[in-house]
Amino acid sequence: MNSLNKVQLIGNLTADPEVRQTPNGQYVANFSMATNRVWKDSAGMKQEQVEFHNIVVWGKLAEIVEQYVKKGKKIYIEWRLQTRTWEDQAGVKKYKTEIIADNVILLGAPGGKDENSDFSSRNSEMDEDVAPRKTKSTSAKKEEEINIEDIPF
């Protein structure tokens, strides 16, 4: 039996993406987005809970994110959860759970138009020069090539 690790979020960026290159030249973008949940409690009072999510985007999609995704923008992202572990300088084990995204859709275009822009690294209809389509074998190979120690932050 296979397992499933899939995340889908719609929220707003809390800051502009930070884009860097690994020592081997691969682009990586990091950003945070906020999602909220609104409900009425048993007394009929409106309640709201905000969650913040760490998002990581790799490769050509990271370059596209740097160009088009800005603080405050509403976006849709999807792919998988990943937890990294490391030891800090004091030897304390640290954990960070991130969402590794390979599909980013801008919800609403500049100027308030209701146009959506889909920047997916697995969308087969996109031009190969813009966002190369991944296959299972390419995706697995790329994951093996990415060493967490190569991330410069």
Secondary structure, DSSP 8 states (H G I E B T S, - for coil): ------EEEEEEESS--EEEE-TTS-EEEEEEEEEEEEEE-TTS-EEEEEEEEEEEEEHHHHHHHHHH--TT-EEEEEEEEEEEEEE-TTS-EEEEEEEEEEEEEEES-GGG---EEEEETT-TTS-TTTS----HHHHHHHHHH--GGG---
